[in-house]
Amino acid sequence: MPNERPEPSGASCGTESCAARVAVQRVGPLMVDGPVEVTLEDGSTVRSDRFRVALCVCHRSRRYPWCDTSHRQRTRE
């Protein structure tokens, strides 16, 4: 088929030959296979070289745009 592309092959994978994999969850962060480069609202760029990163979507994280699990409801004992 003309729209099919080859599977990613590590370092030789260019932006036109593969796509980023993103896992969307009902509650929690977006899980993105890395490395990842994120452009923030102010135009600055942050990068993570990890193999998978969690991107905050609730804006509660103290490490935004990276998730620090602040979205979880805490219970007091």
BELKA-V70359 format. One record per residue. N is the residue number from 1. RES is the residue in three letters. PHI is phi in whole degrees, -180 to 180 (none if undefined). OMEGA is omega in whole degrees, 0 to 359 (999 if undefined). NEAR is the number of other ideal C-beta (glycine too) atoms within 10 Angstrom. Layout:
<<N:RES:PHI:OMEGA:NEAR> <N:RES:PHI:OMEGA:NEAR>>
//
This chain:
<<1:MET:none:184:4> <2:PRO:-69:182:3> <3:ASN:-88:179:4> <4:GLU:-76:180:6> <5:ARG:-124:180:11> <6:PRO:-65:177:9> <7:GLU:-63:176:8> <8:PRO:-58:181:15> <9:SER:-131:176:9> <10:GLY:69:186:6> <11:ALA:-65:182:6> <12:SER:-82:181:9> <13:CYS:-78:177:14> <14:GLY:-97:183:8> <15:THR:-64:180:7> <16:GLU:-90:184:7> <17:SER:-103:177:12> <18:CYS:-154:180:15> <19:ALA:-122:176:11> <20:ALA:-71:177:11> <21:ARG:-103:181:11> <22:VAL:-124:177:11> <23:ALA:-105:181:12> <24:VAL:-99:180:9> <25:GLN:-120:178:10> <26:ARG:-63:178:4> <27:VAL:-125:178:9> <28:GLY:117:186:16> <29:PRO:-81:168:22> <30:LEU:-84:178:15> <31:MET:-97:184:15> <32:VAL:-123:174:18> <33:ASP:-70:187:15> <34:GLY:-99:358:14> <35:PRO:-65:186:13> <36:VAL:-131:173:18> <37:GLU:-122:185:10> <38:VAL:-118:175:15> <39:THR:-97:182:10> <40:LEU:-85:182:10> <41:GLU:-56:182:6> <42:ASP:-83:178:5> <43:GLY:93:178:6> <44:SER:-74:183:8> <45:THR:-123:174:8> <46:VAL:-122:185:13> <47:ARG:-136:172:11> <48:SER:-130:179:17> <49:ASP:-97:179:9> <50:ARG:-66:181:13> <51:PHE:-74:175:8> <52:ARG:-150:179:13> <53:VAL:-127:176:20> <54:ALA:-109:179:21> <55:LEU:-97:181:17> <56:CYS:-70:176:20> <57:VAL:-117:182:16> <58:CYS:-99:180:13> <59:HIS:65:177:9> <60:ARG:-93:186:13> <61:SER:-67:175:18> <62:ARG:-79:180:8> <63:ARG:-113:184:11> <64:TYR:-47:14:16> <65:PRO:-88:180:20> <66:TRP:-83:180:17> <67:CYS:-76:174:20> <68:ASP:-119:180:14> <69:THR:67:177:12> <70:SER:-65:180:15> <71:HIS:-71:181:15> <72:ARG:-71:176:11> <73:GLN:-78:180:5> <74:ARG:-96:175:6> <75:THR:-114:179:5> <76:ARG:-94:179:3> <77:GLU:-100:999:2>>
//
